[in-house]
């Protein structure tokens, strides 16, 4: 059989071709609702120091699919847990001890290390009332920070709106947020244009490889922009600046990631690679207050023990490497990391050695500035193998986590952003 020759990558050669292809490129900057609609989620003008304040940074990681709390932080003395999960429970002897009643999944050595160092807060029984068990509504609810009253915006997008007004957002060539994902996450959707830099997870390593290569697309774009400096139309001026700032930022990011020297080892898997890139950008003072990442695969309806264990090992390992790296660079006190998921898993195993969609789960917050410890009340498992863990008066509403971050970490009006007041928690000063 004749071997098929690999076709050369198609490069844009005209302004029209570039505008068509640029939406699929690396490092472009997402526009939010008020930018010209035909380029929404493609590019935006970067930058503002307006939201910089004291430089505090939050890294959010979406664990898509519904992450199981019970096999992450194992209630080792709860007979009901072992009765409900006769084949997929974690034996007490295998866990990494947290205290006399709880232990980490044995794959979560990274969290075990952070917890012993006082850099990890664990919150049990976190959720919200009346969960629908739906991936779509659950993800929307967690990313918006509430219901339909926040349709069109995310909780951190509203934070950016509050701290980075439109008249300031265009004045400095620095992004205030970066997401490493295919699409602009709901979490970062704002009502006004915000300087949000976007890159694909698959392109993190590619950026390193391209660091010394000529970027023909960027060269063409520069030529297009520089030939339109006398343009009178305000939207075209906006786009010219947006494109040029996107190029400048991508070039800087590419150089930063390629030349970064971490002070610890990162694993050879997606989330670790993405966290290493975030550490590189923080070390280079890229100006971001928010980083958003994601990791899928948590919808473990079958083969739960292996799949969940492997994923949580990656999460714990990547976050531990990240925290350790930044602490060594004397930047650890500026950053916290908070994974979240749209719901937990039901307390009983199903017939496929898996778990089905549940309600409450376990939250983790990591960082040098975090008050480490085990918080919250362990929920009482229901008396039968059909019911789910209920949201009760002792449960923690996940919006309390958000309000605490907004108020005590990001230094903004949490009640205004969340639409009401939620009790603050203890994991920050």
DRENDO-1510 file (C-alpha; in Angstrom, 1 decimal, always signed):
<recs>
REC; n; res; u; v; w
REC; 1; UNK; +0.0; +0.0; +0.0 .
REC; 2; UNK; +1.3; +3.4; -0.9 .
REC; 3; UNK; +2.0; +5.5; +2.1 .
REC; 4; UNK; -0.1; +8.6; +2.2 .
REC; 5; UNK; +2.0; +11.8; +2.4 .
REC; 6; UNK; +1.2; +14.1; +5.2 .
REC; 7; UNK; -0.2; +17.4; +3.9 .
REC; 8; UNK; +1.5; +20.6; +5.0 .
REC; 9; UNK; -0.4; +22.8; +7.4 .
REC; 10; UNK; -2.5; +25.4; +5.7 .
REC; 11; UNK; -1.3; +28.9; +6.5 .
REC; 12; UNK; -3.5; +31.9; +5.9 .
REC; 13; UNK; -2.3; +34.2; +3.2 .
REC; 14; UNK; -5.0; +36.9; +3.2 .
REC; 15; UNK; -6.8; +39.0; +5.8 .
REC; 16; UNK; -10.1; +37.0; +5.2 .
REC; 17; UNK; -8.4; +33.7; +5.6 .
REC; 18; UNK; -6.7; +34.8; +8.8 .
REC; 19; UNK; -9.9; +36.1; +10.4 .
REC; 20; UNK; -11.5; +32.7; +9.5 .
REC; 21; UNK; -8.7; +30.6; +10.9 .
REC; 22; UNK; -7.8; +32.7; +13.9 .
REC; 23; UNK; -10.7; +31.5; +16.0 .
REC; 24; UNK; -9.1; +28.0; +16.1 .
REC; 25; UNK; -5.6; +29.3; +17.0 .
REC; 26; UNK; -3.5; +29.1; +20.1 .
REC; 27; UNK; -3.3; +31.9; +22.6 .
REC; 28; UNK; -6.1; +34.0; +21.4 .
REC; 29; UNK; -8.0; +36.1; +23.8 .
REC; 30; UNK; -11.7; +35.6; +24.5 .
REC; 31; UNK; -14.2; +38.4; +24.0 .
REC; 32; UNK; -17.1; +38.7; +26.3 .
REC; 33; UNK; -20.7; +39.9; +25.7 .
REC; 34; UNK; -20.1; +43.5; +24.7 .
REC; 35; UNK; -17.4; +43.0; +22.1 .
REC; 36; UNK; -18.3; +42.8; +18.4 .
REC; 37; UNK; -20.5; +39.7; +18.1 .
REC; 38; UNK; -19.0; +38.2; +15.0 .
REC; 39; UNK; -15.7; +37.7; +16.9 .
REC; 40; UNK; -17.1; +36.7; +20.2 .
REC; 41; UNK; -14.9; +34.2; +22.1 .
REC; 42; UNK; -12.1; +34.7; +19.7 .
REC; 43; UNK; -9.9; +37.7; +20.6 .
REC; 44; UNK; -9.9; +40.7; +22.8 .
REC; 45; UNK; -7.8; +43.6; +23.8 .
REC; 46; UNK; -5.7; +42.7; +26.7 .
REC; 47; UNK; -5.2; +44.2; +29.8 .
REC; 48; UNK; -5.6; +46.0; +33.0 .
REC; 49; UNK; -3.8; +46.5; +36.2 .
REC; 50; UNK; -7.0; +47.6; +37.7 .
REC; 51; UNK; -7.8; +44.3; +39.3 .
REC; 52; UNK; -4.2; +43.6; +40.4 .
REC; 53; UNK; -4.4; +45.0; +43.9 .
REC; 54; UNK; -2.1; +43.0; +46.1 .
REC; 55; UNK; -1.5; +40.3; +43.5 .
REC; 56; UNK; -3.5; +37.5; +45.1 .
REC; 57; UNK; -4.3; +34.8; +42.6 .
REC; 58; UNK; -6.8; +32.0; +42.5 .
REC; 59; UNK; -6.5; +28.8; +40.4 .
REC; 60; UNK; -9.8; +27.1; +39.7 .
REC; 61; UNK; -9.9; +23.5; +38.4 .
REC; 62; UNK; -13.1; +22.0; +37.1 .
REC; 63; UNK; -13.3; +18.3; +37.8 .
REC; 64; UNK; -15.9; +17.5; +35.1 .
REC; 65; UNK; -18.3; +14.6; +35.5 .
REC; 66; UNK; -19.0; +14.6; +39.2 .
REC; 67; UNK; -16.2; +13.8; +41.6 .
REC; 68; UNK; -16.8; +11.3; +44.4 .
REC; 69; UNK; -16.0; +12.6; +47.9 .
REC; 70; UNK; -16.3; +9.3; +49.8 .
REC; 71; UNK; -13.5; +7.5; +47.9 .
REC; 72; UNK; -11.3; +10.7; +48.1 .
REC; 73; UNK; -11.6; +11.3; +51.9 .
REC; 74; UNK; -12.6; +7.8; +53.1 .
REC; 75; UNK; -14.7; +7.5; +56.3 .
REC; 76; UNK; -12.6; +4.5; +57.5 .
REC; 77; UNK; -14.7; +3.7; +60.6 .
REC; 78; UNK; -18.2; +4.1; +58.9 .
REC; 79; UNK; -19.6; +0.6; +58.6 .
REC; 80; UNK; -22.4; +1.9; +56.3 .
REC; 81; UNK; -19.8; +3.1; +53.8 .
REC; 82; UNK; -18.4; -0.4; +53.6 .
REC; 83; UNK; -21.8; -2.0; +53.5 .
REC; 84; UNK; -22.9; +0.3; +50.7 .
REC; 85; UNK; -19.7; -0.2; +48.7 .
REC; 86; UNK; -18.7; -3.8; +49.3 .
REC; 87; UNK; -16.5; -4.0; +46.2 .
REC; 88; UNK; -15.5; -0.4; +45.5 .
REC; 89; UNK; -14.7; +0.9; +49.0 .
REC; 90; UNK; -11.1; +1.7; +50.0 .
REC; 91; UNK; -9.9; -0.6; +52.8 .
REC; 92; UNK; -8.9; +1.3; +55.9 .
REC; 93; UNK; -5.4; -0.2; +55.8 .
REC; 94; UNK; -4.8; +1.2; +52.3 .
REC; 95; UNK; -5.7; +4.8; +53.1 .
REC; 96; UNK; -3.3; +7.6; +53.9 .
REC; 97; UNK; -4.2; +8.6; +57.5 .
REC; 98; UNK; -5.8; +12.0; +58.0 .
REC; 99; UNK; -7.0; +11.3; +61.6 .
REC; 100; UNK; -8.5; +8.4; +63.4 .
REC; 101; UNK; -11.7; +8.5; +61.4 .
REC; 102; UNK; -10.6; +9.5; +57.9 .
REC; 103; UNK; -7.9; +8.7; +55.3 .
REC; 104; UNK; -7.0; +9.8; +51.8 .
REC; 105; UNK; -7.4; +7.5; +48.8 .
REC; 106; UNK; -3.9; +5.8; +48.5 .
REC; 107; UNK; -3.3; +7.5; +45.2 .
REC; 108; UNK; -3.5; +10.9; +46.7 .
REC; 109; UNK; +0.0; +11.1; +48.0 .
REC; 110; UNK; +0.3; +14.8; +46.9 .
REC; 111; UNK; -2.6; +15.8; +49.1 .
REC; 112; UNK; -1.3; +13.7; +52.0 .
REC; 113; UNK; +2.0; +15.7; +51.8 .
REC; 114; UNK; +0.2; +19.1; +51.6 .
REC; 115; UNK; -2.1; +18.2; +54.5 .
REC; 116; UNK; +0.8; +17.3; +56.7 .
REC; 117; UNK; +2.5; +20.6; +55.8 .
REC; 118; UNK; -0.6; +22.5; +56.7 .
REC; 119; UNK; -1.3; +23.7; +53.2 .
REC; 120; UNK; -4.5; +21.8; +52.5 .
REC; 121; UNK; -8.0; +22.5; +53.7 .
REC; 122; UNK; -10.6; +19.7; +53.4 .
REC; 123; UNK; -14.3; +20.6; +53.5 .
REC; 124; UNK; -16.8; +17.7; +53.8 .
REC; 125; UNK; -20.5; +17.7; +52.9 .
REC; 126; UNK; -20.4; +20.6; +50.4 .
REC; 127; UNK; -23.2; +21.1; +47.9 .
REC; 128; UNK; -26.4; +23.1; +47.5 .
REC; 129; UNK; -30.2; +22.4; +48.1 .
REC; 130; UNK; -32.3; +20.6; +45.5 .
REC; 131; UNK; -29.6; +19.3; +43.2 .
REC; 132; UNK; -31.0; +18.0; +39.9 .
REC; 133; UNK; -28.2; +15.4; +39.4 .
REC; 134; UNK; -27.7; +16.8; +35.9 .
REC; 135; UNK; -24.3; +17.5; +34.5 .
REC; 136; UNK; -25.5; +20.5; +32.6 .
REC; 137; UNK; -27.5; +22.2; +35.4 .
REC; 138; UNK; -24.9; +21.3; +38.0 .
REC; 139; UNK; -22.0; +22.7; +36.1 .
REC; 140; UNK; -24.0; +25.9; +35.3 .
REC; 141; UNK; -25.0; +26.3; +38.9 .
REC; 142; UNK; -21.4; +25.9; +40.2 .
REC; 143; UNK; -19.9; +28.1; +37.6 .
REC; 144; UNK; -22.5; +30.9; +37.8 .
REC; 145; UNK; -22.4; +30.7; +41.6 .
REC; 146; UNK; -26.2; +30.4; +41.6 .
REC; 147; UNK; -29.3; +29.9; +39.4 .
REC; 148; UNK; -30.9; +31.7; +36.5 .
REC; 149; UNK; -30.6; +35.1; +38.2 .
REC; 150; UNK; -27.0; +34.9; +37.0 .
REC; 151; UNK; -27.7; +33.7; +33.5 .
REC; 152; UNK; -24.9; +34.9; +31.2 .
REC; 153; UNK; -22.3; +35.4; +33.8 .
REC; 154; UNK; -20.0; +33.4; +36.1 .
REC; 155; UNK; -19.0; +34.2; +39.6 .
REC; 156; UNK; -15.4; +35.1; +38.7 .
REC; 157; UNK; -16.6; +37.0; +35.6 .
REC; 158; UNK; -18.7; +39.2; +37.9 .
REC; 159; UNK; -15.6; +39.7; +40.1 .
REC; 160; UNK; -13.7; +40.9; +37.0 .
REC; 161; UNK; -16.6; +43.3; +36.2 .
REC; 162; UNK; -16.5; +44.7; +39.7 .
REC; 163; UNK; -12.7; +45.2; +39.8 .
REC; 164; UNK; -11.9; +46.0; +36.2 .
REC; 165; UNK; -14.3; +48.6; +34.7 .
REC; 166; UNK; -14.4; +48.8; +30.9 .
REC; 167; UNK; -12.6; +52.2; +30.7 .
REC; 168; UNK; -9.6; +50.7; +32.5 .
REC; 169; UNK; -9.7; +47.2; +30.9 .
REC; 170; UNK; -8.1; +48.5; +27.6 .
REC; 171; UNK; -5.3; +50.6; +29.1 .
REC; 172; UNK; -2.6; +48.0; +30.0 .
REC; 173; UNK; -1.4; +45.1; +27.9 .
REC; 174; UNK; -1.9; +42.5; +30.7 .
REC; 175; UNK; -4.6; +39.9; +31.0 .
REC; 176; UNK; -6.5; +39.6; +34.3 .
REC; 177; UNK; -7.5; +36.0; +33.8 .
REC; 178; UNK; -6.3; +33.0; +31.7 .
REC; 179; UNK; -8.2; +29.8; +31.0 .
REC; 180; UNK; -6.6; +26.7; +29.6 .
REC; 181; UNK; -9.5; +25.0; +28.0 .
REC; 182; UNK; -11.3; +24.7; +24.7 .
REC; 183; UNK; -14.0; +27.3; +25.4 .
REC; 184; UNK; -14.4; +30.3; +27.7 .
REC; 185; UNK; -15.7; +28.7; +30.9 .
REC; 186; UNK; -19.0; +30.0; +32.4 .
REC; 187; UNK; -17.0; +30.8; +35.5 .
REC; 188; UNK; -15.2; +33.7; +33.6 .
REC; 189; UNK; -18.1; +35.0; +31.6 .
REC; 190; UNK; -18.6; +38.7; +32.3 .
REC; 191; UNK; -21.1; +41.3; +31.4 .
REC; 192; UNK; -18.6; +43.8; +30.2 .
REC; 193; UNK; -15.5; +43.1; +28.0 .
REC; 194; UNK; -12.7; +41.7; +30.2 .
REC; 195; UNK; -9.0; +40.9; +29.3 .
REC; 196; UNK; -9.1; +37.1; +29.3 .
REC; 197; UNK; -6.3; +35.2; +27.7 .
REC; 198; UNK; -7.2; +31.8; +26.2 .
REC; 199; UNK; -5.1; +28.8; +25.3 .
REC; 200; UNK; -5.7; +25.1; +24.6 .
REC; 201; UNK; -4.3; +22.5; +27.0 .
REC; 202; UNK; -3.1; +20.5; +24.1 .
REC; 203; UNK; -1.0; +23.5; +23.0 .
REC; 204; UNK; +1.0; +23.9; +26.2 .
REC; 205; UNK; +3.7; +21.6; +25.1 .
REC; 206; UNK; +3.3; +22.8; +21.5 .
REC; 207; UNK; +4.1; +26.3; +22.7 .
REC; 208; UNK; +7.3; +25.1; +24.2 .
REC; 209; UNK; +8.2; +23.5; +20.9 .
REC; 210; UNK; +7.3; +26.5; +18.9 .
REC; 211; UNK; +9.3; +28.9; +21.0 .
REC; 212; UNK; +12.1; +29.3; +18.5 .
REC; 213; UNK; +10.0; +28.8; +15.4 .
REC; 214; UNK; +8.8; +31.6; +13.1 .
REC; 215; UNK; +5.0; +32.1; +13.5 .
REC; 216; UNK; +3.8; +32.9; +10.0 .
REC; 217; UNK; +0.2; +33.6; +11.2 .
REC; 218; UNK; +1.4; +36.1; +13.7 .
REC; 219; UNK; +3.6; +37.8; +11.0 .
REC; 220; UNK; +0.7; +38.1; +8.7 .
REC; 221; UNK; -1.5; +39.5; +11.4 .
REC; 222; UNK; +1.1; +42.1; +12.3 .
REC; 223; UNK; +1.2; +43.2; +8.7 .
REC; 224; UNK; -2.6; +43.4; +8.5 .
REC; 225; UNK; -2.8; +45.5; +11.7 .
REC; 226; UNK; +0.1; +47.9; +11.0 .
REC; 227; UNK; -1.4; +48.7; +7.6 .
REC; 228; UNK; -4.7; +49.9; +9.2 .
REC; 229; UNK; -3.4; +52.4; +11.7 .
REC; 230; UNK; -5.3; +55.3; +10.1 .
REC; 231; UNK; -8.6; +53.4; +10.3 .
REC; 232; UNK; -11.5; +55.7; +11.5 .
REC; 233; UNK; -14.0; +53.1; +12.5 .
REC; 234; UNK; -13.9; +52.6; +16.3 .
REC; 235; UNK; -14.7; +48.8; +16.0 .
REC; 236; UNK; -11.9; +48.3; +13.6 .
REC; 237; UNK; -9.6; +50.2; +15.9 .
REC; 238; UNK; -10.7; +48.0; +18.7 .
REC; 239; UNK; -10.0; +44.9; +16.7 .
REC; 240; UNK; -6.6; +46.1; +15.6 .
REC; 241; UNK; -5.6; +46.6; +19.2 .
REC; 242; UNK; -7.1; +43.3; +20.2 .
REC; 243; UNK; -5.3; +41.4; +17.6 .
REC; 244; UNK; -1.9; +43.1; +18.3 .
REC; 245; UNK; -2.2; +42.6; +22.0 .
REC; 246; UNK; -3.2; +39.0; +21.5 .
REC; 247; UNK; +0.0; +38.5; +19.4 .
REC; 248; UNK; +2.2; +40.2; +22.0 .
REC; 249; UNK; +0.8; +38.2; +24.8 .
REC; 250; UNK; +1.0; +34.9; +23.0 .
REC; 251; UNK; +4.6; +35.5; +22.1 .
REC; 252; UNK; +5.4; +36.3; +25.8 .
REC; 253; UNK; +3.5; +33.2; +27.0 .
REC; 254; UNK; +5.3; +31.0; +24.5 .
REC; 255; UNK; +8.6; +32.3; +25.7 .
REC; 256; UNK; +7.7; +32.1; +29.4 .
REC; 257; UNK; +6.5; +28.5; +29.1 .
REC; 258; UNK; +9.4; +27.4; +27.0 .
REC; 259; UNK; +12.1; +28.8; +29.3 .
REC; 260; UNK; +10.5; +28.1; +32.6 .
REC; 261; UNK; +12.7; +26.3; +35.2 .
REC; 262; UNK; +10.5; +24.7; +37.9 .
REC; 263; UNK; +11.8; +24.0; +41.4 .
REC; 264; UNK; +10.1; +20.6; +41.5 .
REC; 265; UNK; +9.1; +17.7; +39.3 .
REC; 266; UNK; +5.8; +17.8; +37.5 .
REC; 267; UNK; +4.1; +14.6; +36.3 .
REC; 268; UNK; +3.9; +13.7; +32.6 .
REC; 269; UNK; +0.1; +14.1; +32.3 .
REC; 270; UNK; -2.4; +16.8; +31.2 .
REC; 271; UNK; -3.2; +18.6; +34.4 .
REC; 272; UNK; +0.4; +18.6; +35.6 .
REC; 273; UNK; +1.5; +20.1; +32.3 .
REC; 274; UNK; -1.2; +22.8; +32.6 .
REC; 275; UNK; -0.3; +23.6; +36.2 .
REC; 276; UNK; +3.4; +23.9; +35.3 .
REC; 277; UNK; +2.3; +26.4; +32.6 .
REC; 278; UNK; +0.3; +28.4; +35.2 .
REC; 279; UNK; +3.3; +28.4; +37.5 .
REC; 280; UNK; +5.5; +29.7; +34.7 .
REC; 281; UNK; +3.0; +32.6; +34.0 .
REC; 282; UNK; +2.8; +33.5; +37.7 .
REC; 283; UNK; +6.5; +33.5; +38.0 .
REC; 284; UNK; +6.7; +35.8; +35.0 .
REC; 285; UNK; +4.2; +38.2; +36.5 .
REC; 286; UNK; +1.8; +38.0; +33.7 .
REC; 287; UNK; -0.8; +40.0; +35.7 .
REC; 288; UNK; -3.6; +37.4; +36.0 .
REC; 289; UNK; -5.8; +37.3; +39.1 .
REC; 290; UNK; -7.6; +34.2; +37.9 .
REC; 291; UNK; -6.5; +31.0; +36.2 .
REC; 292; UNK; -9.1; +28.4; +35.1 .
REC; 293; UNK; -8.3; +24.8; +34.1 .
REC; 294; UNK; -10.3; +21.6; +33.7 .
REC; 295; UNK; -10.0; +17.9; +33.9 .
REC; 296; UNK; -12.6; +15.5; +32.7 .
REC; 297; UNK; -13.4; +11.8; +33.3 .
REC; 298; UNK; -15.0; +11.9; +36.7 .
REC; 299; UNK; -18.4; +10.4; +35.6 .
REC; 300; UNK; -17.4; +7.0; +37.0 .
REC; 301; UNK; -20.5; +4.8; +36.3 .
REC; 302; UNK; -18.2; +1.8; +36.0 .
REC; 303; UNK; -14.7; +0.8; +37.0 .
REC; 304; UNK; -14.9; +3.4; +39.8 .
REC; 305; UNK; -11.9; +2.3; +41.9 .
REC; 306; UNK; -9.3; +2.5; +39.2 .
REC; 307; UNK; -10.6; +5.5; +37.2 .
REC; 308; UNK; -11.4; +7.7; +40.2 .
REC; 309; UNK; -8.1; +6.7; +41.9 .
REC; 310; UNK; -6.0; +7.5; +38.9 .
REC; 311; UNK; -7.8; +10.9; +38.4 .
REC; 312; UNK; -7.5; +11.9; +42.0 .
REC; 313; UNK; -3.8; +10.9; +42.0 .
REC; 314; UNK; -3.3; +13.2; +39.1 .
REC; 315; UNK; -5.2; +16.1; +40.8 .
REC; 316; UNK; -3.4; +15.7; +44.1 .
REC; 317; UNK; +0.0; +15.3; +42.4 .
REC; 318; UNK; -0.3; +18.2; +40.1 .
REC; 319; UNK; -1.5; +20.6; +42.8 .
REC; 320; UNK; +1.2; +19.4; +45.2 .
REC; 321; UNK; +3.9; +20.0; +42.6 .
REC; 322; UNK; +2.4; +23.5; +41.8 .
REC; 323; UNK; +2.3; +24.5; +45.5 .
REC; 324; UNK; +5.8; +23.2; +46.2 .
REC; 325; UNK; +7.2; +24.9; +43.1 .
REC; 326; UNK; +5.8; +28.3; +44.0 .
REC; 327; UNK; +6.8; +28.1; +47.6 .
REC; 328; UNK; +10.4; +27.5; +46.5 .
REC; 329; UNK; +10.1; +30.6; +44.4 .
REC; 330; UNK; +8.8; +32.6; +47.3 .
REC; 331; UNK; +5.4; +33.1; +45.6 .
REC; 332; UNK; +3.4; +30.5; +47.5 .
REC; 333; UNK; +1.7; +33.0; +49.7 .
REC; 334; UNK; +0.1; +34.7; +46.6 .
REC; 335; UNK; -1.8; +31.7; +45.2 .
REC; 336; UNK; -4.6; +29.3; +46.3 .
REC; 337; UNK; -5.9; +26.4; +44.3 .
REC; 338; UNK; -9.5; +25.2; +44.5 .
REC; 339; UNK; -10.8; +22.2; +42.5 .
REC; 340; UNK; -14.6; +21.9; +42.1 .
REC; 341; UNK; -17.1; +19.5; +40.5 .
REC; 342; UNK; -20.8; +19.7; +39.6 .
REC; 343; UNK; -21.9; +17.1; +42.1 .
REC; 344; UNK; -20.7; +14.1; +44.1 .
REC; 345; UNK; -21.6; +10.4; +43.7 .
REC; 346; UNK; -24.2; +8.4; +45.4 .
REC; 347; UNK; -23.0; +6.5; +48.5 .
REC; 348; UNK; -23.8; +3.1; +47.2 .
REC; 349; UNK; -22.2; +1.2; +44.3 .
REC; 350; UNK; -24.1; +0.2; +41.2 .
REC; 351; UNK; -24.1; -3.1; +39.3 .
REC; 352; UNK; -21.2; -2.0; +37.1 .
REC; 353; UNK; -18.8; -1.5; +40.0 .
REC; 354; UNK; -19.3; +2.3; +39.6 .
REC; 355; UNK; -21.3; +5.1; +41.2 .
REC; 356; UNK; -24.1; +7.2; +39.9 .
REC; 357; UNK; -24.8; +10.9; +40.0 .
REC; 358; UNK; -25.1; +12.2; +43.6 .
REC; 359; UNK; -25.3; +15.5; +45.5 .
REC; 360; UNK; -22.8; +16.7; +48.1 .
REC; 361; UNK; -19.1; +16.1; +47.8 .
REC; 362; UNK; -15.8; +17.1; +49.2 .
REC; 363; UNK; -14.0; +20.4; +48.5 .
REC; 364; UNK; -10.2; +21.0; +48.7 .
REC; 365; UNK; -8.3; +24.3; +48.9 .
REC; 366; UNK; -4.6; +24.3; +48.7 .
REC; 367; UNK; -1.9; +26.9; +49.2 .
REC; 368; UNK; +0.7; +28.3; +51.6 .
REC; 369; UNK; -1.9; +30.9; +52.8 .
REC; 370; UNK; -4.6; +28.3; +53.5 .
REC; 371; UNK; -5.4; +27.3; +57.0 .
REC; 372; UNK; -5.0; +23.6; +56.6 .
REC; 373; UNK; -7.3; +21.2; +58.4 .
REC; 374; UNK; -10.4; +18.9; +58.1 .
REC; 375; UNK; -13.5; +21.0; +58.2 .
REC; 376; UNK; -17.3; +20.4; +58.1 .
REC; 377; UNK; -19.4; +17.6; +59.4 .
REC; 378; UNK; -19.3; +14.2; +57.9 .
REC; 379; UNK; -22.8; +13.5; +56.5 .
REC; 380; UNK; -24.8; +10.6; +57.8 .
REC; 381; UNK; -25.3; +8.1; +55.0 .
REC; 382; UNK; -29.0; +7.4; +54.3 .
REC; 383; UNK; -30.4; +4.1; +55.8 .
REC; 384; UNK; -31.1; +2.5; +52.4 .
REC; 385; UNK; -29.3; +1.8; +49.2 .
REC; 386; UNK; -31.6; +4.0; +47.1 .
REC; 387; UNK; -31.4; +7.4; +48.7 .
REC; 388; UNK; -28.8; +10.1; +48.3 .
REC; 389; UNK; -26.9; +12.2; +50.8 .
REC; 390; UNK; -29.3; +15.0; +51.7 .
REC; 391; UNK; -28.3; +18.7; +51.9 .
REC; 392; UNK; -29.1; +19.5; +55.5 .
REC; 393; UNK; -28.6; +22.4; +58.0 .
REC; 394; UNK; -25.1; +21.1; +58.8 .
REC; 395; UNK; -24.1; +20.9; +55.1 .
REC; 396; UNK; -21.9; +23.6; +53.6 .
REC; 397; UNK; -23.3; +25.6; +50.7 .
REC; 398; UNK; -20.5; +25.8; +48.0 .
REC; 399; UNK; -21.3; +29.5; +47.7 .
REC; 400; UNK; -19.8; +29.9; +51.2 .
REC; 401; UNK; -16.5; +28.8; +49.7 .
REC; 402; UNK; -16.8; +31.3; +46.9 .
REC; 403; UNK; -17.9; +34.2; +49.2 .
REC; 404; UNK; -14.9; +33.4; +51.4 .
REC; 405; UNK; -12.5; +33.6; +48.5 .
REC; 406; UNK; -14.0; +36.8; +47.1 .
REC; 407; UNK; -14.0; +38.5; +50.5 .
REC; 408; UNK; -10.9; +37.2; +52.3 .
REC; 409; UNK; -8.7; +36.5; +49.3 .
REC; 410; UNK; -9.6; +38.6; +46.3 .
REC; 411; UNK; -10.7; +41.6; +48.5 .
REC; 412; UNK; -14.0; +42.4; +46.8 .
REC; 413; UNK; -17.6; +42.8; +47.7 .
REC; 414; UNK; -18.6; +39.2; +47.9 .
REC; 415; UNK; -22.2; +39.9; +48.8 .
REC; 416; UNK; -22.8; +42.0; +45.7 .
REC; 417; UNK; -21.2; +39.5; +43.4 .
REC; 418; UNK; -23.0; +36.5; +44.9 .
REC; 419; UNK; -26.3; +38.3; +45.2 .
REC; 420; UNK; -26.7; +37.7; +48.9 .
REC; 421; UNK; -24.7; +37.2; +52.0 .
REC; 422; UNK; -23.2; +33.7; +52.8 .
REC; 423; UNK; -21.4; +32.8; +56.0 .
REC; 424; UNK; -17.7; +32.9; +55.6 .
REC; 425; UNK; -15.6; +29.9; +56.3 .
REC; 426; UNK; -12.3; +29.3; +58.2 .
REC; 427; UNK; -9.8; +28.3; +55.5 .
REC; 428; UNK; -8.5; +31.9; +55.0 .
REC; 429; UNK; -7.4; +34.5; +57.5 .
</recs>
